[in-house]
Amino acid sequence: AVRLEQSAAVRDVEIASSESWAVTVAGGTTASIDGLRSLNNVGGILVDSGTLTVTNSDFLGGETGIRIDAGETATVTESSFVGQTTLGVEHLGNDPSNANFAGNYWGSALGPHDPSPADGVTNDNPQGTQISDAVSYADLLTTPPRPLGPRVIELQRLDANELGQERLLVTFDSPLQVDSVDVGEFVLSGPTAVAVESVRAISDRTVEVTLTGAIDNAGTFVLS
């Protein structure tokens, strides 16, 4: 977890599985964050005292994406809020201009779930990530600004099996839904007509991919 009590610019950081807030903005500081990946933390960012600007960041899982205390301010754009169990954004103040979340993705093409009419604005969409009152979410994004799924961090070429089929060991940066890993989610492209035949979960972060044959030709292959 990170606590910012002086003006700071944070870039390209991933924080995962924290039992508290991944980032706390305190001391009246001005914080600029670009490229944060908050993954399954209890909370993503707490604006306790100060001003927050966030761009190009993803808040995935956990209880709350961002909480802004009354009187504090946050501006967030080009970011995603998906899978929070409580609220994607919780604003404890009453002025929506202090919680400017225009231009973000909320887990649904129809925007966030904003069922309360207390601030005069509603968006009844249970498929979207729920937010509190007094959050401005104009110009919502209908698709994520970047892929949200687990990212490959290691690709290892294994020995071919007894049938001469190439095997790959693929490791991801975050847990997969092991019971739903399917061969249709993996595509191999390259100069050889070899395709993905089967996928087997080794752990919640690692899968073994078996191809239909051997990779014989030189060139660039892409597993996606």
Backbone torsions as a table, in degrees:
resi	resn	phi	psi	omega
1	ALA	NA	151.2	-176.2
2	VAL	-123.9	135.1	175.6
3	ARG	-118.1	121.8	-177.8
4	LEU	-107.0	113.5	-179.8
5	GLU	-118.2	0.5	173.4
6	GLN	-132.9	156.2	-178.6
7	SER	-52.8	131.3	-174.3
8	ALA	-151.1	152.5	171.9
9	ALA	-120.2	121.2	-177.6
10	VAL	-114.1	136.0	-175.6
11	ARG	-139.6	135.9	171.4
12	ASP	53.9	65.5	179.8
13	VAL	-126.6	138.8	172.8
14	GLU	-116.0	130.2	176.6
15	ILE	-127.4	126.4	-174.2
16	ALA	-131.8	144.4	169.5
17	SER	59.7	32.6	175.5
18	SER	-77.4	140.8	179.3
19	GLU	-87.8	9.0	175.0
20	SER	-139.5	-159.6	176.7
21	TRP	-71.8	133.7	178.1
22	ALA	-63.7	-42.2	178.9
23	VAL	-134.7	133.4	174.0
24	THR	-120.0	126.2	175.6
25	VAL	-99.6	119.1	-173.2
26	ALA	-141.3	173.6	175.4
27	GLY	70.2	19.7	180.0
28	GLY	70.1	20.3	-175.2
29	THR	-77.9	164.6	172.7
30	THR	-108.4	119.5	-175.8
31	ALA	-119.9	134.1	176.3
32	SER	-119.3	124.0	-176.5
33	ILE	-126.4	127.0	178.4
34	ASP	-130.2	128.6	175.7
35	GLY	78.4	32.8	175.3
36	LEU	-82.7	137.3	171.6
37	ARG	-118.4	105.0	-179.6
38	SER	-100.0	114.0	-170.2
39	LEU	-122.4	110.6	174.6
40	ASN	56.2	35.5	171.3
41	ASN	-86.5	155.1	174.6
42	VAL	-54.4	-44.3	174.9
43	GLY	-141.0	148.6	178.8
44	GLY	-80.3	-70.8	-180.0
45	ILE	-131.7	133.0	172.4
46	LEU	-109.2	119.4	173.7
47	VAL	-94.5	90.3	-177.5
48	ASP	-79.3	-42.4	179.4
49	SER	-160.9	108.6	179.7
50	GLY	147.0	-165.5	-178.1
51	THR	-125.5	129.9	-175.1
52	LEU	-119.8	135.2	169.8
53	THR	-125.3	127.5	-178.8
54	VAL	-128.4	135.3	174.8
55	THR	-136.4	151.3	170.2
56	ASN	51.5	47.9	-176.6
57	SER	-127.3	158.8	-178.4
58	ASP	-128.6	128.9	178.1
59	PHE	-113.8	105.9	-171.0
60	LEU	-120.4	121.1	178.5
61	GLY	72.4	-165.8	-177.5
62	GLY	79.1	-173.2	-177.7
63	GLU	-89.9	-50.0	-176.7
64	THR	-133.6	135.3	178.4
65	GLY	-74.0	-62.9	179.6
66	ILE	-137.7	134.9	173.1
67	ARG	-118.7	130.6	179.0
68	ILE	-116.0	117.2	178.6
69	ASP	-68.6	157.7	-179.1
70	ALA	-56.8	132.0	178.1
71	GLY	89.8	-10.3	178.7
72	GLU	-97.8	168.1	-174.5
73	THR	-132.2	150.4	176.5
74	ALA	-147.2	138.7	173.2
75	THR	-126.0	121.5	-174.8
76	VAL	-132.0	128.2	179.0
77	THR	-138.3	160.9	175.7
78	GLU	52.0	41.1	-177.7
79	SER	-130.4	165.8	-178.0
80	SER	-122.8	140.3	175.9
81	PHE	-125.5	106.7	-173.0
82	VAL	-139.5	130.2	169.3
83	GLY	86.5	10.3	177.2
84	GLN	-71.2	139.4	-176.9
85	THR	-86.5	-18.5	178.9
86	THR	-110.5	-75.4	179.3
87	LEU	-143.6	141.4	172.2
88	GLY	-68.7	-44.0	176.9
89	VAL	-135.3	130.9	176.0
90	GLU	-122.0	115.7	178.5
91	HIS	-109.9	119.6	-177.9
92	LEU	-88.0	-4.0	175.4
93	GLY	-93.1	-176.7	-177.0
94	ASN	-113.5	-6.0	-175.8
95	ASP	-102.2	109.8	-178.8
96	PRO	-60.3	-23.7	179.7
97	SER	-67.8	-17.0	176.1
98	ASN	-84.0	-7.4	177.7
99	ALA	-131.4	76.9	-175.2
100	ASN	-91.4	102.4	-177.5
101	PHE	-117.9	39.1	178.1
102	ALA	-71.3	140.9	174.2
103	GLY	78.4	45.7	179.1
104	ASN	-131.3	166.8	178.5
105	TYR	-106.3	137.1	-172.0
106	TRP	-121.0	28.0	178.1
107	GLY	82.3	0.7	-179.7
108	SER	-155.2	145.7	178.0
109	ALA	-65.2	-18.2	-178.5
110	LEU	-93.5	5.8	174.9
111	GLY	93.2	-170.2	-176.2
112	PRO	-74.5	166.9	172.4
113	HIS	-92.4	110.6	-177.6
114	ASP	-127.0	79.0	-171.5
115	PRO	-81.1	-17.7	-173.9
116	SER	-83.4	131.2	178.4
117	PRO	-91.4	8.6	-172.1
118	ALA	-60.0	-31.6	-179.1
119	ASP	-99.6	8.5	177.9
120	GLY	85.6	1.9	-179.2
121	VAL	-130.0	133.7	175.2
122	THR	-134.5	156.8	171.3
123	ASN	-150.2	92.8	-174.4
124	ASP	-79.5	93.8	-176.2
125	ASN	-143.5	83.1	-177.8
126	PRO	-59.4	-17.0	177.9
127	GLN	-76.5	-16.9	179.5
128	GLY	-91.4	167.2	177.3
129	THR	-72.0	131.6	-176.3
130	GLN	-76.1	144.3	176.9
131	ILE	-129.8	167.0	178.8
132	SER	-86.4	-180.0	171.8
133	ASP	-68.7	167.8	174.3
134	ALA	59.7	40.6	173.5
135	VAL	-123.8	125.8	178.8
136	SER	-89.8	123.1	-176.1
137	TYR	-133.6	40.4	178.2
138	ALA	-65.6	164.9	176.3
139	ASP	53.2	42.4	-177.9
140	LEU	-63.1	152.0	178.1
141	LEU	-89.9	136.2	-179.2
142	THR	-87.2	-14.1	176.1
143	THR	-136.6	156.2	178.4
144	PRO	-60.9	142.6	178.7
145	PRO	-70.4	-12.5	175.9
146	ARG	-158.3	160.4	-179.8
147	PRO	-57.4	140.6	-174.6
148	LEU	-105.7	-16.2	-174.7
149	GLY	-69.0	172.6	176.1
150	PRO	-54.2	142.3	-176.9
151	ARG	-104.4	143.5	178.7
152	VAL	-72.1	128.5	177.8
153	ILE	-114.3	-14.2	178.7
154	GLU	-155.3	138.1	176.9
155	LEU	-130.6	117.7	-176.1
156	GLN	-118.2	132.2	178.6
157	ARG	-87.9	122.1	-179.6
158	LEU	-97.3	170.8	174.1
159	ASP	-65.7	146.9	176.9
160	ALA	-65.8	153.2	178.1
161	ASN	-78.1	-175.1	-174.9
162	GLU	-66.7	-15.7	177.6
163	LEU	-93.5	2.9	-179.5
164	GLY	80.9	14.7	-179.8
165	GLN	-85.9	133.2	179.3
166	GLU	-66.3	144.0	176.7
167	ARG	-128.1	141.6	-179.8
168	LEU	-126.6	139.4	174.6
169	LEU	-106.2	117.5	-173.9
170	VAL	-113.2	125.5	-179.2
171	THR	-114.0	133.6	-177.2
172	PHE	-108.4	161.8	-175.9
173	ASP	-83.8	-8.1	-178.8
174	SER	-149.3	161.7	-175.3
175	PRO	-62.1	144.7	174.8
176	LEU	-97.3	161.9	168.4
177	GLN	-83.8	90.7	-168.2
178	VAL	-57.3	-38.7	-175.4
179	ASP	-72.8	-7.8	-179.3
180	SER	-117.9	9.0	177.1
181	VAL	-65.6	126.0	-172.8
182	ASP	-132.5	146.9	-178.5
183	VAL	-60.6	-28.3	-179.1
184	GLY	-67.9	-11.9	-179.4
185	GLU	-87.3	-4.1	-177.0
186	PHE	-122.0	129.2	179.3
187	VAL	-130.5	130.9	176.4
188	LEU	-108.5	128.3	176.7
189	SER	-125.9	145.9	-179.6
190	GLY	169.9	-171.5	-174.8
191	PRO	-73.8	-13.4	178.6
192	THR	-107.3	141.0	-178.9
193	ALA	-79.3	67.6	177.6
194	VAL	-118.6	135.5	-177.3
195	ALA	-123.0	172.6	176.6
196	VAL	-81.6	124.0	-180.0
197	GLU	-96.8	-41.0	-178.2
198	SER	-152.6	158.1	178.5
199	VAL	-133.9	133.0	-180.0
200	ARG	-129.7	126.7	178.6
201	ALA	-73.5	126.3	175.9
202	ILE	-92.8	-38.9	175.6
203	SER	-150.9	-173.7	-179.7
204	ASP	-73.8	-5.3	178.5
205	ARG	-125.6	-1.7	-173.7
206	THR	-133.1	135.6	175.4
207	VAL	-130.0	150.7	173.6
208	GLU	-103.6	124.1	-179.0
209	VAL	-107.1	123.5	176.6
210	THR	-105.2	130.7	-178.4
211	LEU	-94.5	168.6	-178.4
212	THR	-75.7	-14.0	179.6
213	GLY	-164.2	-155.9	-179.0
214	ALA	-101.2	150.6	173.6
215	ILE	-89.1	101.4	-174.0
216	ASP	-98.1	-30.1	-173.5
217	ASN	-89.9	148.6	172.1
218	ALA	-74.7	155.5	179.3
219	GLY	140.8	-174.2	-177.6
220	THR	-100.4	127.1	176.2
221	PHE	-115.1	141.3	-179.5
222	VAL	-124.0	124.0	174.5
223	LEU	-103.2	117.9	-176.7
224	SER	-131.1	NA	NA
